[in-house]
Amino acid sequence: MARRPSAERRQQLTEAAIRAMARDGVARTTTRSIAAEAGVSLSVFHYCFDSKQALIESVITTITDHYVTLVKDALQPRATLQETVRAGLQAYWGHVRAHPDEHMLTYELTQYALRQPGFEHLARRQHEMYRDTFAELIEDLRPAMDLQLRVPVPVLARYLAAMTDGLTLNYLVLGDEEAWAGVLDTVTAHIASLVDPS
């Protein structure tokens, strides 16, 4: 087995953990099964992660990074704010449709962390990361489109995180691809109503 930098190994193990947890569930996924999924020895796993908490935090961060990169790329200023917001939402929903198991895993990770003594902070960190990600996206877009917000950035970011979280769960439970064009139009119009382009 070729020797690889520990950061690269951590990423390899994190992606393997995402696949294993999405397939088998968080509670049933073991360090041994993750190492096997990644094709490495158990000692490599323990060298890269000193606790299950560290692994779960890496999994949460990596899943979030998967779709945040797509949304950031899609959120290039367009002719109107609505077109810009819609492009970002479409990028996100494209990821949800392409990777439903990964998004279902985020809900399972939240529940798992809330139920495991000593892991509660991971659920909190997960949702803080969602809020912080939206705040960063808003701040990146503000100067490019000269936006005047009707609500403070922290309030808007938390609202967007909660709304996206709820809509994602709703989609995962109910599906219905055809209904989502109308849902995205409604959400886009509502978000745009909270921001005034100057």
Secondary structure in CASP SS format (residue, H / E / C, confidence):
PFRMAT SS
TARGET T0000
AUTHOR 0000-0000-0000
METHOD secondary structure of the structure
MODEL  1
M C 1.00
A C 1.00
R C 1.00
R C 1.00
P C 1.00
S H 1.00
A H 1.00
E H 1.00
R H 1.00
R H 1.00
Q H 1.00
Q H 1.00
L H 1.00
T H 1.00
E H 1.00
A H 1.00
A H 1.00
I H 1.00
R H 1.00
A H 1.00
M H 1.00
A H 1.00
R H 1.00
D H 1.00
G C 1.00
V C 1.00
A C 1.00
R C 1.00
T C 1.00
T C 1.00
T H 1.00
R H 1.00
S H 1.00
I H 1.00
A H 1.00
A H 1.00
E H 1.00
A H 1.00
G C 1.00
V C 1.00
S C 1.00
L H 1.00
S H 1.00
V H 1.00
F H 1.00
H H 1.00
Y H 1.00
C H 1.00
F C 1.00
D C 1.00
S C 1.00
K H 1.00
Q H 1.00
A H 1.00
L H 1.00
I H 1.00
E H 1.00
S H 1.00
V H 1.00
I H 1.00
T H 1.00
T H 1.00
I H 1.00
T H 1.00
D H 1.00
H H 1.00
Y H 1.00
V H 1.00
T H 1.00
L H 1.00
V H 1.00
K H 1.00
D H 1.00
A H 1.00
L C 1.00
Q C 1.00
P C 1.00
R C 1.00
A C 1.00
T C 1.00
L H 1.00
Q H 1.00
E H 1.00
T H 1.00
V H 1.00
R H 1.00
A H 1.00
G H 1.00
L H 1.00
Q H 1.00
A H 1.00
Y H 1.00
W H 1.00
G H 1.00
H H 1.00
V H 1.00
R H 1.00
A H 1.00
H C 1.00
P H 1.00
D H 1.00
E H 1.00
H H 1.00
M H 1.00
L H 1.00
T H 1.00
Y H 1.00
E H 1.00
L H 1.00
T H 1.00
Q H 1.00
Y H 1.00
A H 1.00
L H 1.00
R H 1.00
Q C 1.00
P C 1.00
G C 1.00
F C 1.00
E H 1.00
H H 1.00
L H 1.00
A H 1.00
R H 1.00
R H 1.00
Q H 1.00
H H 1.00
E H 1.00
M H 1.00
Y H 1.00
R H 1.00
D H 1.00
T H 1.00
F H 1.00
A H 1.00
E H 1.00
L H 1.00
I H 1.00
E H 1.00
D H 1.00
L H 1.00
R H 1.00
P H 1.00
A H 1.00
M H 1.00
D C 1.00
L E 1.00
Q E 1.00
L E 1.00
R C 1.00
V C 1.00
P C 1.00
V H 1.00
P H 1.00
V H 1.00
L H 1.00
A H 1.00
R H 1.00
Y H 1.00
L H 1.00
A H 1.00
A H 1.00
M H 1.00
T H 1.00
D H 1.00
G H 1.00
L H 1.00
T H 1.00
L H 1.00
N H 1.00
Y H 1.00
L H 1.00
V H 1.00
L H 1.00
G C 1.00
D C 1.00
E C 1.00
E C 1.00
A H 1.00
W H 1.00
A H 1.00
G H 1.00
V H 1.00
L H 1.00
D H 1.00
T H 1.00
V H 1.00
T H 1.00
A H 1.00
H H 1.00
I H 1.00
A H 1.00
S H 1.00
L C 1.00
V E 1.00
D E 1.00
P E 1.00
S C 1.00
END
